[in-house]
Amino acid sequence: MTERILIVDDDRIIGGLLRDYLGSLGYEVLCLESARDAIPQIEAESFDIVITDYDMPDMDGLDLTRVIKKINPTLPVIGISASCHERRFIDAGAVHFVSKPFRLRQLKEAVENHLKAVR
């Protein structure tokens, strides 16, 4: 079965880049530009991991991570940000944090490591 990844980032360029890159690695990827749009998707569908940006206009990535953990406490969340510190994401419930700018390989390794742990 193909692992499903949800990306939440209000920057279309970054979201599209991550979607295309992770999709090229064989993952099924859904990319949303709004944390508020992500919540019903997480409630209705099954994902293996969520990657969320911090700085979004409707709800920040920390609040989204907390909501995700209430919906599904075992769903791994990876936070990405240029403006938020790692500790804040980890305290909110994220399993990993990648600071922007980052190399795609860093995100790939984080995704693979946490999907292995879930398997």
N, CA, C and O atoms as a GROMACS GRO file, in nm:
protein
  476
    1MET      N    1   0.083  -0.118   0.000
    1MET     CA    2   0.000   0.000   0.000
    1MET      C    3   0.089   0.125   0.000
    1MET      O    4   0.190   0.130   0.069
    2THR      N    5   0.050   0.223  -0.077
    2THR     CA    6   0.124   0.348  -0.087
    2THR      C    7   0.094   0.437   0.033
    2THR      O    8  -0.022   0.457   0.069
    3GLU      N    9   0.200   0.488   0.094
    3GLU     CA   10   0.181   0.578   0.208
    3GLU      C   11   0.127   0.712   0.160
    3GLU      O   12   0.165   0.762   0.054
    4ARG      N   13   0.038   0.769   0.241
    4ARG     CA   14  -0.026   0.896   0.207
    4ARG      C   15   0.030   1.007   0.295
    4ARG      O   16   0.039   0.995   0.417
    5ILE      N   17   0.065   1.116   0.228
    5ILE     CA   18   0.121   1.232   0.297
    5ILE      C   19   0.031   1.352   0.271
    5ILE      O   20  -0.009   1.377   0.157
    6LEU      N   21   0.001   1.426   0.376
    6LEU     CA   22  -0.071   1.551   0.364
    6LEU      C   23   0.027   1.665   0.390
    6LEU      O   24   0.094   1.669   0.493
    7ILE      N   25   0.035   1.757   0.294
    7ILE     CA   26   0.118   1.876   0.309
    7ILE      C   27   0.025   1.995   0.327
    7ILE      O   28  -0.071   2.012   0.252
    8VAL      N   29   0.053   2.077   0.428
    8VAL     CA   30  -0.027   2.198   0.453
    8VAL      C   31   0.070   2.316   0.452
    8VAL      O   32   0.150   2.334   0.544
    9ASP      N   33   0.061   2.397   0.346
    9ASP     CA   34   0.148   2.513   0.333
    9ASP      C   35   0.077   2.614   0.244
    9ASP      O   36   0.036   2.582   0.133
   10ASP      N   37   0.062   2.735   0.294
   10ASP     CA   38  -0.010   2.837   0.217
   10ASP      C   39   0.071   2.891   0.098
   10ASP      O   40   0.016   2.962   0.015
   11ASP      N   41   0.197   2.859   0.090
   11ASP     CA   42   0.281   2.899  -0.023
   11ASP      C   43   0.266   2.794  -0.133
   11ASP      O   44   0.317   2.682  -0.121
   12ARG      N   45   0.197   2.830  -0.240
   12ARG     CA   46   0.170   2.734  -0.349
   12ARG      C   47   0.298   2.678  -0.411
   12ARG      O   48   0.303   2.561  -0.449
   13ILE      N   49   0.399   2.761  -0.422
   13ILE     CA   50   0.523   2.716  -0.484
   13ILE      C   51   0.589   2.608  -0.398
   13ILE      O   52   0.628   2.503  -0.449
   14ILE      N   53   0.603   2.634  -0.269
   14ILE     CA   54   0.664   2.535  -0.180
   14ILE      C   55   0.578   2.410  -0.171
   14ILE      O   56   0.629   2.298  -0.181
   15GLY      N   57   0.448   2.428  -0.154
   15GLY     CA   58   0.359   2.313  -0.148
   15GLY      C   59   0.366   2.228  -0.273
   15GLY      O   60   0.371   2.105  -0.266
   16GLY      N   61   0.366   2.293  -0.389
   16GLY     CA   62   0.375   2.220  -0.516
   16GLY      C   63   0.508   2.148  -0.532
   16GLY      O   64   0.513   2.035  -0.580
   17LEU      N   65   0.616   2.215  -0.491
   17LEU     CA   66   0.748   2.153  -0.498
   17LEU      C   67   0.754   2.028  -0.410
   17LEU      O   68   0.803   1.924  -0.454
   18LEU      N   69   0.705   2.040  -0.287
   18LEU     CA   70   0.706   1.924  -0.196
   18LEU      C   71   0.616   1.813  -0.247
   18LEU      O   72   0.651   1.695  -0.241
   19ARG      N   73   0.498   1.850  -0.298
   19ARG     CA   74   0.406   1.750  -0.354
   19ARG      C   75   0.472   1.674  -0.469
   19ARG      O   76   0.468   1.552  -0.474
   20ASP      N   77   0.532   1.749  -0.562
   20ASP     CA   78   0.595   1.684  -0.679
   20ASP      C   79   0.713   1.598  -0.637
   20ASP      O   80   0.730   1.487  -0.688
   21TYR      N   81   0.795   1.648  -0.546
   21TYR     CA   82   0.913   1.574  -0.502
   21TYR      C   83   0.873   1.445  -0.430
   21TYR      O   84   0.920   1.337  -0.464
   22LEU      N   85   0.786   1.456  -0.330
   22LEU     CA   86   0.746   1.337  -0.255
   22LEU      C   87   0.666   1.242  -0.343
   22LEU      O   88   0.676   1.120  -0.327
   23GLY      N   89   0.588   1.296  -0.435
   23GLY     CA   90   0.516   1.211  -0.530
   23GLY      C   91   0.611   1.133  -0.619
   23GLY      O   92   0.585   1.017  -0.652
   24SER      N   93   0.723   1.196  -0.658
   24SER     CA   94   0.822   1.127  -0.741
   24SER      C   95   0.891   1.013  -0.666
   24SER      O   96   0.950   0.924  -0.727
   25LEU      N   97   0.883   1.016  -0.532
   25LEU     CA   98   0.942   0.910  -0.450
   25LEU      C   99   0.843   0.795  -0.429
   25LEU      O  100   0.876   0.696  -0.364
   26GLY      N  101   0.722   0.809  -0.483
   26GLY     CA  102   0.625   0.701  -0.475
   26GLY      C  103   0.515   0.721  -0.371
   26GLY      O  104   0.431   0.633  -0.354
   27TYR      N  105   0.516   0.833  -0.303
   27TYR     CA  106   0.412   0.860  -0.204
   27TYR      C  107   0.289   0.920  -0.271
   27TYR      O  108   0.300   0.988  -0.373
   28GLU      N  109   0.173   0.894  -0.215
   28GLU     CA  110   0.051   0.961  -0.257
   28GLU      C  111   0.043   1.089  -0.174
   28GLU      O  112   0.042   1.083  -0.051
   29VAL      N  113   0.037   1.203  -0.240
   29VAL     CA  114   0.049   1.331  -0.170
   29VAL      C  115  -0.070   1.421  -0.200
   29VAL      O  116  -0.108   1.441  -0.316
   30LEU      N  117  -0.129   1.474  -0.094
   30LEU     CA  118  -0.232   1.577  -0.105
   30LEU      C  119  -0.174   1.704  -0.046
   30LEU      O  120  -0.117   1.702   0.063
   31CYS      N  121  -0.188   1.814  -0.119
   31CYS     CA  122  -0.135   1.941  -0.072
   31CYS      C  123  -0.250   2.039  -0.056
   31CYS      O  124  -0.327   2.061  -0.150
   32LEU      N  125  -0.260   2.098   0.061
   32LEU     CA  126  -0.363   2.198   0.090
   32LEU      C  127  -0.296   2.327   0.133
   32LEU      O  128  -0.188   2.326   0.192
   33GLU      N  129  -0.360   2.440   0.103
   33GLU     CA  130  -0.303   2.571   0.134
   33GLU      C  131  -0.357   2.630   0.263
   33GLU      O  132  -0.321   2.742   0.300
   34SER      N  133  -0.444   2.558   0.332
   34SER     CA  134  -0.509   2.613   0.451
   34SER      C  135  -0.517   2.508   0.562
   34SER      O  136  -0.556   2.394   0.539
   35ALA      N  137  -0.480   2.549   0.681
   35ALA     CA  138  -0.493   2.461   0.796
   35ALA      C  139  -0.640   2.427   0.821
   35ALA      O  140  -0.673   2.314   0.857
   36ARG      N  141  -0.726   2.524   0.802
   36ARG     CA  142  -0.870   2.501   0.823
   36ARG      C  143  -0.926   2.401   0.723
   36ARG      O  144  -1.018   2.327   0.756
   37ASP      N  145  -0.872   2.398   0.601
   37ASP     CA  146  -0.915   2.298   0.502
   37ASP      C  147  -0.858   2.160   0.536
   37ASP      O  148  -0.916   2.057   0.501
   38ALA      N  149  -0.744   2.159   0.603
   38ALA     CA  150  -0.679   2.031   0.636
   38ALA      C  151  -0.755   1.953   0.742
   38ALA      O  152  -0.758   1.830   0.738
   39ILE      N  153  -0.816   2.022   0.836
   39ILE     CA  154  -0.881   1.954   0.948
   39ILE      C  155  -0.991   1.857   0.902
   39ILE      O  156  -0.989   1.741   0.945
   40PRO      N  157  -1.086   1.898   0.815
   40PRO     CA  158  -1.186   1.801   0.771
   40PRO      C  159  -1.126   1.686   0.690
   40PRO      O  160  -1.178   1.574   0.693
   41GLN      N  161  -1.018   1.713   0.617
   41GLN     CA  162  -0.951   1.606   0.542
   41GLN      C  163  -0.893   1.503   0.637
   41GLN      O  164  -0.903   1.382   0.613
   42ILE      N  165  -0.831   1.550   0.744
   42ILE     CA  166  -0.771   1.460   0.842
   42ILE      C  167  -0.879   1.379   0.914
   42ILE      O  168  -0.858   1.262   0.947
   43GLU      N  169  -0.993   1.441   0.937
   43GLU     CA  170  -1.104   1.370   1.002
   43GLU      C  171  -1.166   1.266   0.909
   43GLU      O  172  -1.212   1.162   0.956
   44ALA      N  173  -1.167   1.293   0.778
   44ALA     CA  174  -1.237   1.207   0.684
   44ALA      C  175  -1.148   1.102   0.618
   44ALA      O  176  -1.198   0.997   0.575
   45GLU      N  177  -1.019   1.129   0.609
   45GLU     CA  178  -0.931   1.040   0.534
   45GLU      C  179  -0.818   0.989   0.623
   45GLU      O  180  -0.795   1.039   0.733
   46SER      N  181  -0.750   0.889   0.571
   46SER     CA  182  -0.637   0.831   0.643
   46SER      C  183  -0.507   0.880   0.580
   46SER      O  184  -0.486   0.866   0.459
   47PHE      N  185  -0.421   0.936   0.661
   47PHE     CA  186  -0.288   0.979   0.618
   47PHE      C  187  -0.185   0.911   0.706
   47PHE      O  188  -0.212   0.877   0.821
   48ASP      N  189  -0.066   0.892   0.649
   48ASP     CA  190   0.042   0.830   0.724
   48ASP      C  191   0.134   0.932   0.789
   48ASP      O  192   0.204   0.902   0.886
   49ILE      N  193   0.132   1.054   0.737
   49ILE     CA  194   0.213   1.162   0.794
   49ILE      C  195   0.159   1.295   0.744
   49ILE      O  196   0.104   1.304   0.634
   50VAL      N  197   0.176   1.398   0.825
   50VAL     CA  198   0.138   1.534   0.786
   50VAL      C  199   0.262   1.622   0.796
   50VAL      O  200   0.337   1.616   0.894
   51ILE      N  201   0.283   1.704   0.694
   51ILE     CA  202   0.389   1.803   0.694
   51ILE      C  203   0.320   1.939   0.693
   51ILE      O  204   0.243   1.969   0.602
   52THR      N  205   0.349   2.020   0.793
   52THR     CA  206   0.283   2.150   0.800
   52THR      C  207   0.381   2.264   0.820
   52THR      O  208   0.477   2.254   0.897
   53ASP      N  209   0.354   2.372   0.750
   53ASP     CA  210   0.427   2.496   0.769
   53ASP      C  211   0.378   2.561   0.898
   53ASP      O  212   0.271   2.527   0.949
   54TYR      N  213   0.456   2.653   0.949
   54TYR     CA  214   0.414   2.726   1.069
   54TYR      C  215   0.330   2.848   1.035
   54TYR      O  216   0.218   2.863   1.085
   55ASP      N  217   0.383   2.933   0.951
   55ASP     CA  218   0.324   3.064   0.927
   55ASP      C  219   0.218   3.057   0.817
   55ASP      O  220   0.249   3.059   0.698
   56MET      N  221   0.092   3.048   0.859
   56MET     CA  222  -0.022   3.046   0.766
   56MET      C  223  -0.126   3.144   0.818
   56MET      O  224  -0.136   3.166   0.938
   57PRO      N  225  -0.205   3.203   0.728
   57PRO     CA  226  -0.294   3.311   0.770
   57PRO      C  227  -0.414   3.268   0.855
   57PRO      O  228  -0.459   3.346   0.940
   58ASP      N  229  -0.468   3.151   0.834
   58ASP     CA  230  -0.591   3.114   0.904
   58ASP      C  231  -0.568   3.045   1.038
   58ASP      O  232  -0.648   3.062   1.131
   59MET      N  233  -0.462   2.970   1.048
   59MET     CA  234  -0.427   2.897   1.171
   59MET      C  235  -0.281   2.858   1.156
   59MET      O  236  -0.241   2.807   1.051
   60ASP      N  237  -0.200   2.881   1.257
   60ASP     CA  238  -0.059   2.847   1.241
   60ASP      C  239  -0.037   2.697   1.257
   60ASP      O  240  -0.125   2.624   1.304
   61GLY      N  241   0.081   2.654   1.219
   61GLY     CA  242   0.114   2.512   1.221
   61GLY      C  243   0.116   2.450   1.360
   61GLY      O  244   0.093   2.330   1.375
   62LEU      N  245   0.144   2.531   1.462
   62LEU     CA  246   0.142   2.479   1.599
   62LEU      C  247  -0.001   2.444   1.639
   62LEU      O  248  -0.026   2.336   1.695
   63ASP      N  249  -0.094   2.534   1.611
   63ASP     CA  250  -0.235   2.506   1.643
   63ASP      C  251  -0.287   2.388   1.562
   63ASP      O  252  -0.361   2.304   1.613
   64LEU      N  253  -0.247   2.382   1.434
   64LEU     CA  254  -0.289   2.268   1.351
   64LEU      C  255  -0.234   2.138   1.409
   64LEU      O  256  -0.306   2.038   1.415
   65THR      N  257  -0.110   2.138   1.451
   65THR     CA  258  -0.050   2.018   1.510
   65THR      C  259  -0.128   1.974   1.634
   65THR      O  260  -0.154   1.855   1.652
   66ARG      N  261  -0.165   2.069   1.718
   66ARG     CA  262  -0.244   2.035   1.837
   66ARG      C  263  -0.379   1.976   1.801
   66ARG      O  264  -0.424   1.882   1.865
   67VAL      N  265  -0.444   2.031   1.699
   67VAL     CA  266  -0.574   1.977   1.654
   67VAL      C  267  -0.556   1.837   1.599
   67VAL      O  268  -0.635   1.748   1.628
   68ILE      N  269  -0.453   1.816   1.519
   68ILE     CA  270  -0.426   1.684   1.463
   68ILE      C  271  -0.407   1.583   1.575
   68ILE      O  272  -0.461   1.472   1.568
   69LYS      N  273  -0.334   1.619   1.678
   69LYS     CA  274  -0.308   1.527   1.789
   69LYS      C  275  -0.435   1.494   1.867
   69LYS      O  276  -0.444   1.387   1.927
   70LYS      N  277  -0.533   1.583   1.867
   70LYS     CA  278  -0.662   1.552   1.929
   70LYS      C  279  -0.744   1.458   1.842
   70LYS      O  280  -0.813   1.370   1.892
   71ILE      N  281  -0.736   1.477   1.710
   71ILE     CA  282  -0.810   1.392   1.616
   71ILE      C  283  -0.748   1.254   1.610
   71ILE      O  284  -0.818   1.153   1.618
   72ASN      N  285  -0.616   1.249   1.595
   72ASN     CA  286  -0.544   1.123   1.579
   72ASN      C  287  -0.408   1.134   1.648
   72ASN      O  288  -0.311   1.177   1.586
   73PRO      N  289  -0.401   1.095   1.775
   73PRO     CA  290  -0.275   1.112   1.851
   73PRO      C  291  -0.155   1.038   1.793
   73PRO      O  292  -0.041   1.073   1.824
   74THR      N  293  -0.177   0.937   1.711
   74THR     CA  294  -0.064   0.861   1.657
   74THR      C  295  -0.018   0.909   1.520
   74THR      O  296   0.081   0.858   1.467
   75LEU      N  297  -0.088   1.006   1.461
   75LEU     CA  298  -0.050   1.057   1.329
   75LEU      C  299   0.074   1.145   1.341
   75LEU      O  300   0.070   1.248   1.408
   76PRO      N  301   0.186   1.105   1.277
   76PRO     CA  302   0.308   1.185   1.286
   76PRO      C  303   0.294   1.318   1.212
   76PRO      O  304   0.239   1.324   1.102
   77VAL      N  305   0.345   1.423   1.273
   77VAL     CA  306   0.346   1.556   1.213
   77VAL      C  307   0.490   1.605   1.206
   77VAL      O  308   0.564   1.596   1.304
   78ILE      N  309   0.528   1.657   1.089
   78ILE     CA  310   0.658   1.720   1.072
   78ILE      C  311   0.632   1.868   1.049
   78ILE      O  312   0.558   1.906   0.958
   79GLY      N  313   0.692   1.952   1.131
   79GLY     CA  314   0.680   2.096   1.116
   79GLY      C  315   0.792   2.150   1.031
   79GLY      O  316   0.906   2.105   1.040
   80ILE      N  317   0.758   2.248   0.947
   80ILE     CA  318   0.860   2.317   0.867
   80ILE      C  319   0.839   2.467   0.885
   80ILE      O  320   0.726   2.516   0.884
   81SER      N  321   0.949   2.540   0.902
   81SER     CA  322   0.935   2.683   0.923
   81SER      C  323   1.070   2.753   0.914
   81SER      O  324   1.175   2.696   0.943
   82ALA      N  325   1.063   2.880   0.874
   82ALA     CA  326   1.179   2.968   0.881
   82ALA      C  327   1.170   3.059   1.003
   82ALA      O  328   1.268   3.122   1.042
   83SER      N  329   1.050   3.066   1.062
   83SER     CA  330   1.031   3.165   1.168
   83SER      C  331   0.993   3.107   1.305
   83SER      O  332   0.978   3.181   1.401
   84CYS      N  333   0.977   2.977   1.313
   84CYS     CA  334   0.937   2.914   1.439
   84CYS      C  335   1.048   2.820   1.485
   84CYS      O  336   1.111   2.753   1.403
   85HIS      N  337   1.072   2.816   1.613
   85HIS     CA  338   1.176   2.729   1.667
   85HIS      C  339   1.127   2.585   1.679
   85HIS      O  340   1.009   2.560   1.704
   86GLU      N  341   1.220   2.494   1.661
   86GLU     CA  342   1.191   2.350   1.668
   86GLU      C  343   1.119   2.311   1.797
   86GLU      O  344   1.021   2.236   1.793
   87ARG      N  345   1.165   2.361   1.909
   87ARG     CA  346   1.108   2.323   2.039
   87ARG      C  347   0.958   2.349   2.045
   87ARG      O  348   0.884   2.271   2.104
   88ARG      N  349   0.914   2.457   1.985
   88ARG     CA  350   0.771   2.490   1.986
   88ARG      C  351   0.690   2.385   1.910
   88ARG      O  352   0.583   2.346   1.955
   89PHE      N  353   0.741   2.340   1.796
   89PHE     CA  354   0.670   2.235   1.721
   89PHE      C  355   0.670   2.104   1.799
   89PHE      O  356   0.567   2.036   1.807
   90ILE      N  357   0.782   2.068   1.855
   90ILE     CA  358   0.791   1.943   1.931
   90ILE      C  359   0.696   1.948   2.052
   90ILE      O  360   0.627   1.850   2.081
   91ASP      N  361   0.694   2.060   2.121
   91ASP     CA  362   0.604   2.077   2.235
   91ASP      C  363   0.457   2.068   2.194
   91ASP      O  364   0.373   2.025   2.273
   92ALA      N  365   0.426   2.108   2.071
   92ALA     CA  366   0.288   2.101   2.020
   92ALA      C  367   0.249   1.959   1.979
   92ALA      O  368   0.131   1.930   1.960
   93GLY      N  369   0.349   1.870   1.966
   93GLY     CA  370   0.320   1.732   1.931
   93GLY      C  371   0.384   1.680   1.804
   93GLY      O  372   0.363   1.565   1.767
   94ALA      N  373   0.462   1.764   1.736
   94ALA     CA  374   0.529   1.719   1.615
   94ALA      C  375   0.638   1.618   1.649
   94ALA      O  376   0.698   1.622   1.757
   95VAL      N  377   0.663   1.526   1.556
   95VAL     CA  378   0.768   1.426   1.577
   95VAL      C  379   0.902   1.473   1.523
   95VAL      O  380   1.007   1.419   1.557
   96HIS      N  381   0.898   1.575   1.438
   96HIS     CA  382   1.021   1.623   1.375
   96HIS      C  383   1.000   1.766   1.327
   96HIS      O  384   0.887   1.811   1.309
   97PHE      N  385   1.110   1.837   1.307
   97PHE     CA  386   1.107   1.974   1.259
   97PHE      C  387   1.220   1.992   1.159
   97PHE      O  388   1.332   1.946   1.180
   98VAL      N  389   1.189   2.061   1.050
   98VAL     CA  390   1.289   2.094   0.949
   98VAL      C  391   1.284   2.245   0.928
   98VAL      O  392   1.180   2.301   0.895
   99SER      N  393   1.398   2.309   0.948
   99SER     CA  394   1.405   2.455   0.936
   99SER      C  395   1.423   2.496   0.789
   99SER      O  396   1.507   2.441   0.718
  100LYS      N  397   1.342   2.593   0.747
  100LYS     CA  398   1.357   2.648   0.612
  100LYS      C  399   1.470   2.749   0.613
  100LYS      O  400   1.488   2.819   0.713
  101PRO      N  401   1.547   2.759   0.508
  101PRO     CA  402   1.544   2.674   0.390
  101PRO      C  403   1.606   2.538   0.421
  101PRO      O  404   1.695   2.527   0.506
  102PHE      N  405   1.559   2.437   0.352
  102PHE     CA  406   1.612   2.304   0.374
  102PHE      C  407   1.635   2.235   0.240
  102PHE      O  408   1.580   2.275   0.136
  103ARG      N  409   1.715   2.132   0.244
  103ARG     CA  410   1.736   2.050   0.125
  103ARG      C  411   1.624   1.945   0.123
  103ARG      O  412   1.584   1.894   0.227
  104LEU      N  413   1.577   1.914   0.005
  104LEU     CA  414   1.470   1.815  -0.007
  104LEU      C  415   1.510   1.682   0.055
  104LEU      O  416   1.426   1.610   0.109
  105ARG      N  417   1.638   1.650   0.048
  105ARG     CA  418   1.687   1.526   0.108
  105ARG      C  419   1.660   1.522   0.258
  105ARG      O  420   1.631   1.416   0.313
  106GLN      N  421   1.671   1.638   0.326
  106GLN     CA  422   1.644   1.642   0.470
  106GLN      C  423   1.499   1.603   0.499
  106GLN      O  424   1.473   1.527   0.592
  107LEU      N  425   1.407   1.655   0.421
  107LEU     CA  426   1.266   1.623   0.440
  107LEU      C  427   1.240   1.477   0.406
  107LEU      O  428   1.164   1.409   0.476
  108LYS      N  429   1.301   1.429   0.300
  108LYS     CA  430   1.286   1.288   0.261
  108LYS      C  431   1.331   1.197   0.376
  108LYS      O  432   1.261   1.101   0.409
  109GLU      N  433   1.445   1.226   0.435
  109GLU     CA  434   1.496   1.143   0.545
  109GLU      C  435   1.403   1.147   0.665
  109GLU      O  436   1.379   1.044   0.729
  110ALA      N  437   1.349   1.265   0.697
  110ALA     CA  438   1.257   1.277   0.810
  110ALA      C  439   1.130   1.196   0.784
  110ALA      O  440   1.082   1.124   0.872
  111VAL      N  441   1.076   1.207   0.664
  111VAL     CA  442   0.956   1.131   0.627
  111VAL      C  443   0.983   0.982   0.636
  111VAL      O  444   0.907   0.908   0.699
  112GLU      N  445   1.091   0.937   0.575
  112GLU     CA  446   1.122   0.793   0.575
  112GLU      C  447   1.143   0.740   0.715
  112GLU      O  448   1.094   0.632   0.748
  113ASN      N  449   1.214   0.814   0.799
  113ASN     CA  450   1.241   0.769   0.936
  113ASN      C  451   1.111   0.753   1.015
  113ASN      O  452   1.094   0.655   1.087
  114HIS      N  453   1.021   0.846   1.002
  114HIS     CA  454   0.898   0.839   1.080
  114HIS      C  455   0.798   0.740   1.022
  114HIS      O  456   0.717   0.684   1.097
  115LEU      N  457   0.801   0.718   0.894
  115LEU     CA  458   0.714   0.615   0.837
  115LEU      C  459   0.764   0.476   0.876
  115LEU      O  460   0.684   0.386   0.899
  116LYS      N  461   0.894   0.458   0.883
  116LYS     CA  462   0.950   0.330   0.929
  116LYS      C  463   0.905   0.303   1.073
  116LYS      O  464   0.870   0.190   1.108
  117ALA      N  465   0.908   0.406   1.155
  117ALA     CA  466   0.870   0.390   1.296
  117ALA      C  467   0.724   0.351   1.310
  117ALA      O  468   0.687   0.278   1.402
  118VAL      N  469   0.640   0.398   1.219
  118VAL     CA  470   0.497   0.368   1.226
  118VAL      C  471   0.468   0.227   1.177
  118VAL      O  472   0.376   0.161   1.226
  119ARG      N  473   0.545   0.182   1.081
  119ARG     CA  474   0.522   0.048   1.021
  119ARG      C  475   0.538  -0.058   1.123
  119ARG      O  476   0.522  -0.176   1.092
   0.00000   0.00000   0.00000
